[in-house]
């Protein structure tokens, strides 16, 4: 199960429908993956960690590009795809190749890991 949350500022908050994203991502993985989308002017970096069988991603999105976009979903997908290889260090918790295939099918992507 994938759960998506957010850490936004006032400008970026209105650009994301977390409910719709959660509906699209929820049943993509059998592992427990928690993604926090970070769209703030302050500097931060993407982090991946695990605790008690759960994987957490602090996914920092490019602020100016995010605000300028009409549809931020491609930015979210591209940034997440760039982080997927980092999940391979948790093979007992998540099947990264299966997740990649499911995302390619669901979102009609062509991604190389």
C-alpha atoms as one frame of an Amber mdcrd trajectory, in Angstrom:
protein
   0.000   0.000   0.000   1.236   3.461  -0.875   0.088   6.463   1.117   0.846
  10.016  -0.020   0.917  13.073   2.197   2.251  16.549   1.678   4.374  19.319
   3.088   3.394  22.397   1.083   3.477  26.153   1.377   0.520  28.396   0.554
   1.484  28.727  -3.127   1.926  25.029  -3.808  -0.882  23.645  -1.659  -3.667
  24.322  -4.156  -1.850  22.543  -7.026  -2.148  19.025  -5.577  -5.184  16.887
  -4.929  -3.811  14.425  -2.376  -7.044  12.472  -2.292  -6.895  11.795  -6.041
  -3.201  10.899  -5.862  -3.840   8.467  -3.031  -6.622   6.845  -5.048  -4.263
   6.359  -7.997  -1.291   5.083  -5.963  -2.893   3.232  -3.050  -2.932  -0.331
  -4.401   0.247  -0.218  -6.479   2.483  -2.002  -3.992   2.209  -4.813  -1.496
   4.798  -3.127   0.737   4.024  -0.243   3.061   5.357   2.882   1.376   4.691
   6.349   2.770   5.530   9.282   0.498   5.569  12.883   1.658   5.562  15.335
  -1.249   7.610  18.381  -0.291   6.981  21.582  -2.238   8.409  24.532  -0.331
  10.761  27.391  -1.142  13.076  26.312   1.693  15.994  24.078   0.792  15.562
  20.399   1.560  16.675  17.103   0.070  14.957  13.852  -0.762  15.405  11.176
   1.894  14.522   7.487   2.029  14.329   5.568   5.299  12.638   2.565   6.847
  11.216   1.766  10.238   9.409  -1.322  11.494   8.766  -2.727   8.032   7.591
   0.560   6.532   9.470   2.655   3.961   9.314   6.455   4.099  10.187   8.830
   1.260  10.579  12.563   1.832  10.192  13.486  -1.862  11.388  17.020  -2.554
   9.907  18.377  -5.778  11.410  21.235  -7.842   9.619  24.270  -6.433   9.633
  26.749  -9.340   8.880  24.076 -11.940   6.051  22.745  -9.778   4.442  26.179
  -9.410   4.771  26.911 -13.138   3.145  23.657 -14.227  -0.493  23.322 -15.189
  -0.459  19.677 -14.137   2.122  18.746 -11.470   1.498  14.987 -11.778   4.272
  14.405 -14.374   6.741  16.201 -12.087   5.684  14.011  -9.165   6.017  10.829
 -11.265   9.407  11.797 -12.714  10.805  12.677  -9.308   9.456   9.495  -7.747
  10.862   7.366 -10.572  14.288   8.907  -9.982  14.110   7.768  -6.334  12.893
   4.189  -6.978  16.405   2.722  -7.322  17.119   3.789  -3.739  14.361   1.436
  -2.558  16.316  -1.576  -3.809  18.202  -1.589  -0.504  14.984  -2.903   1.113
  14.333  -6.082  -0.916  12.532  -7.767   1.985  10.067  -4.866   2.216   9.290
  -3.946  -1.382   9.661  -5.402  -4.864  10.963  -2.385  -6.759  10.783  -4.057
 -10.159   7.128  -4.992  -9.631   6.348  -1.453  -8.458   8.105  -0.035 -11.520
   6.051  -2.292 -13.837   2.798  -1.390 -12.092   3.577   2.326 -12.353   4.497
   1.998 -16.034   1.194   0.276 -16.739  -0.966   2.532 -14.616   0.555   5.810
 -15.755   1.684   4.690 -19.239   5.341   5.417 -18.545   8.575   4.176 -20.008
  11.097   4.126 -17.186  14.565   2.628 -16.968  15.821   1.672 -13.525
